[in-house]
Amino acid sequence: MAMQSGFVKRIRDVMRMDAGINGDAQRIEQMVWMLFLKVYDAKEDDWELDEDNYVSIIPEECRWRNWAKADEKGRALTGDDLLDFVNNTLFPTLKKLNISAETPVKKAIVKSTFEDANNYMKDGVHLRQVIDIIDEIEFDDVKESHAFGFVYEEILRELQSAGSSGEFYTPRAVTDFMAHMIRPKIGERMADFACGTGGFLTSWLGELRKQITDTESMSQFDSSIFGIEKKPFPYLLCVTNMLLHDIEVPNILHANSLRHNLLDYSEDEKFDVVMMNPPYGGHEDKSIQSFFPDDLASSETADLFVSVIMYRLKEDGRAAVIIPDGFLSGTDSAAKLNIKRKLLTEFNLHTIIRLPPSVFNPYTSIATNILFFDNTGATKETWFYRVDMPADRKHFSKTKPMELKHFDEAISWWYDRKPIEIEGFPKAECYSVDYLLNDRGCDLDLCGYPHKVEIFLSPMETLQNYQEKRATLNAEIDKVLAELEARLKGGAEN
């Protein structure tokens, strides 16, 4: 059956009738564990053809083909029987699969995918209807499989309006632009240490796929990515995404990148390329800071990830990282200043691309930037370039997102760099490292937007904005309190 464009809407309409589903986030999570099992079942068909004596890690009764589909007589599990099977057999079995260090990654991912997954639906008839819609997808039809890639993109875009899950989706235009400018090469390994749903991995693979010429380059393509995601739902989305992109062994870990001593990374744990959009505005618990050298132990997650990247980038390696405005302008904490000094004095921070504030709408209006740097020695100069809103838009939105064409001018400028001034304000400019370090004191807020853009925020965005401001104020207050405490202690000792 041909792929239907209303796939997501059809599932949503059924789920809205089910009393167990509460809101977009649960609806999408419910959809995705079923999609994972359907996609995995199709992959197992391939593996059974390619490997002699292939044995599934999933017990026979729990394989999609044996419980989700109708039997030869057209009978299928439904109603209370289906609900009982999913809740009391399928989930407990998949959560308790026996995994060891020897278990191949492509099998181990089943358990890690289901460790934190849930079945929210309470009506077995509605559940059967959703399963039937998902089972219509035919992955042996190349056209249909390709079409499903677009459906999956639609699901990921829906995350942007699914409350707190929006943070896991970076607009495709941005990830594609970054992958294009980083210029992947066959044989290189790329990492994303907070990979969410796998947007950067997908864009990297899209660029790299153009270079596949033989079986050797195909095997290097398969092993070129590495991702870590600590939250269960985006991890599940990412693994499914990689299987859909024909990555036979998705090298994606379900872990927290920040819970590892920064000084303990070996050469094998470093990468040729890092591309990522670190979580920002969030704060890890205090124990995380113990994994970082004292001078880099910031309380802000984005700062910590910049340090992780610096310690995990191979010599001559390249990085492209999305960072909020607060990182550029912030001079309120010693750790943030030290991180920026390290970036400028030990790495080559050659380009900063400033993005319009509405790029991540509707999830957040926090203004962001892309840092491009490499591990080739100290910075000599840094180019700044501002991407302005296209003439036909006041701001980007869910229905009118940023597109790759909106980077066309930036790409042209990249290969022929010249200063640009508009209405007396710099749009593109080059600054010496001495100016950035000494005259600016590591305040990198340059070539910014001269006119304040008014953006109307949703209640969720307003809440997040205030949380951002509170985090900054807390950092400033902590700094003042620490200074006062140090003075008081010094006075007492004298």
C-alpha positions, 0 to 999 in steps of 0.5 A: 500500500502506498505511503499516505501523507496523513500517516501521523494525523491518522495515528493522532486521530485514533490516539485522541480517542484513548483515555490513556494518552495525555498530550503530544509528548506521550502520543509521539512516544507511544507511536515511536516504540511501535515504529521501532519494532516495525523498522527492526522487524524489517531490518531482521528480514535483511539480516536473516538473508545476509547471515547464516543461522541468524537468531533474533534477540527478541523471543519469537512471540514478541517479534512484530511479525508474530503478534502485530500482524494478522494470522493466515486466517486474518485474525489478529490480537485486539481488545483486552487480549492485545492490551494484556499481551503488550503490558504483561508479556511484550514490555516485561520481556523486552525490558529484561532481555539478557545482554552481555558485553559480547552482545552485538550492538544491533541486538543490544539496542532492543533492550536499551530502547525499551528500558524506559519506554511505556505503553500509555494506551488503555483501549486495546481496540484503539491500540490495534487500529494504530498498529494496523496503520503502522504495519501498512509501511512496506520497507522492501519498496524503495520508494515507500521506504524513502517516503517514510524518511519524510514521515519520520522527519514529520514526527521529529518536527512534531516534537517541537510542539510537544512541550519539553521534548522540543529540545531534541530537534534541531531544524534540518536546515541548520544541521545540513548547513553545519554538515556542509561546511564541515566537509565530511571525508570517508574514513573520518569518525564524527560524534555528537555527545548529546545527539537527541533524535540524531539530526546531526548524524543524519545530516553528516551521513547525507553529506558523506553518502555522496562519496560512497564508491565501493564496499570499503567506503560503504563499511567506513560510512557505516562506522563513521558516526557515534552518538550519546543521548541520556534521555530515553525517548530521544534515544529511542527516536535516534536509534530508529532514525539510524536504522531507517538510514541503513546504519546496520550497527547504530553506535548510539549510547544511552548515557550521560556524556558529562559523567566521565572524567574529562582528563581520562579520555584516551586517543581512541575516545577522540574524534575527527569531527564533532557536530552538536547542539548542546542542551542549554539553559539546563543545569546538571547536579553539582556532582557533575562538576567533579568530573571537570578540572576546577577551572572549567567546572561551570554550572551551565550545561552548554559550557560543560559540553564545550569543554567535553568537545575540546578534550575529545577532538583529535589533533587536526579535528574539526568542530561545529557547535550551536551555542546560546548568546549567553556563552558569547557575551557571558563574563559572569563566571570564572569557568565560562571565561576560562573555557573561552580563553582555552578555546581561543588560545589552544584551538583555532576558533575561526568562524562564528555564525550568528543565527536569528532568534526565531530559528528554534521557534516554537520551542525557544526564542533564545538567540543562538550561534554556530562556533566553527573551530579546529584543533590545529593550534591557537586562534589568530583571528575570528570571523563573525557573520550574521545571518539576517532574516529573509526579506519575506519573513518577520520571524521563523515559525513551525509552519514557516521554518528556516530553510537551507536556502536561507544560508545561501548568502552565508555559504557564498561569503564563507568561500570569499570572506570580506567585511560587510557593513549594513546601515552602519552596523557590521554584518561580517567582520574579522577580529584579532585574537588579541582584541577578543582576549584583551580588549573585549575580555572574552566578550564575543558579542560582535556582529549582533542584530542591531534592531531588536526583533519583537517575538511573542512567546508562548507560556512555555517559552516565557517560562524557559526565558525566565529560567534562563535569566534566573540561571544567569542571575544565580551565577552572578549572585554565587560569584559575588557571594564567593568573593564576599566569603573569601574576603570574610575568611581572609579577614578572619585569618588576619 
